[in-house]
Amino acid sequence: MSSKLQKAKGFKKSRAGLYFSIAGSLISVPGTVKRAKEARKEGDTLQLIDVAVSAAGIVTGVVLLVRELRRLDSDDILAD
């Protein structure tokens, strides 16, 4: 059972795992945009702040994943 857990942890740091993580993060973008439009239409400042924080979290997460992906590329011996 621990070998399956090790494989799962290894997948998370693999190129495919990082692409899946990026896609997972980007799935929430349409819902966030919809919430922003509704909040703007209603003039709900608190909800707009919540949307801004959510959007910042999405952007930060994707940037961190892209950075990790680039590190994988720089560690690749065949990339040179």
PyMOL commands that set and color helices and strands:
alter all, ss='L'
color gray80, all
select helices_A, chain A and resi 2-12+15-26+29-42+45-75+77-79
alter helices_A, ss='H'
color red, helices_A
deselect
rebuild
show_as cartoon
